């Protein structure tokens, strides 16, 4: 980390078509096992230790990464925006899901997580200024309805709202905020540096809580619990965000965020593998239908494109006097392909 300058550096790279979608899908695959891993971890470990201890462990990895790459420090405005990211994905989502999954199953948690793509899209409109077209919302609602119908039919929905459900709802709201703000910030910092700096910023909170939780309830767990904790630390809280924030920055927060519609079905599959829950053939049918909705979402045009990235003028999408409108759009598309601040390696 270089302390001599408060200005952040960005990396200009050439982005192939579909790179944002591919990176977003990789992030969703990593996150899809978070709820089962949390469920396994909190079975014997204190939920506060699981929530904050994994953030401390991931922060150590983040410090090493920033040190090795010589990343410059964020600006004052970026620190402010990083605090929003930290609130949502470093503190809020891990804490509330850990508390909820002490009494609920990961399959039940998948029901509430189903609304996360919609929440991410809402915050993309509020925080990042994106304007998805009507077809985007129609396809997203269809995918949401398919997953909810499947979960209801499979018995995952209980029809009551418990304290655990409230915890999960709070987790989803905060996570949607953290996803949208992180995807927006990743256009300047890059996906890897965004989560790394957010983890380090959270240390004054995560370290004391982890220590107190460990003192009050000595961490004692079997191989399964520590394996789940290790996955949450290295993948869910660290490596998964490298791909996820990079995908959001490249492909648009609202559009790439809808790939999460696949996550509940994947979570049920992981729940079957890790926790022995049965997965019916209907899961495969719904998974195919949801994937079709995701494909439709990715084919929508207009309004859901990211804001201009670092190195791209705000007028990149507007034609100059005497120039046809299509030329301005072509120039904007080329600028969006080659000027994206990111550092997934």
Secondary structure, 3 states (H helix, E strand, C coil): CECCCCCCCCCECCCCCCHHHHHHHHHHHHHCCHHHHHHHHCCCCCHHHHHHHHHHHHHHHHHHHHHHHCCECCCHHHHHHHHHHHHHHHHHHHHHHHHHCCCCCHHHHHHHHCCHHHHHHHHHHHHHCCCCCHHHHHHHHHHHHHHHHHHHHCCCCCCCCCHHHHHHHHHHHHHHHHHHHHHHHHHHHCHHHHHHHHHHHCHHHHHHHHHHHHHHCCCCCCHHHHHHHHHHHHHHHHHHHHHHHHHHHHHCHHHHHHHHHHHHHHHHHHHHHHHCCCCCHHHHHHHHHHHHHHHHHHCCCCCCCCCCCCCCCCCCCCCCCCCCHHHHHHHHHHHHHHCCECCCC
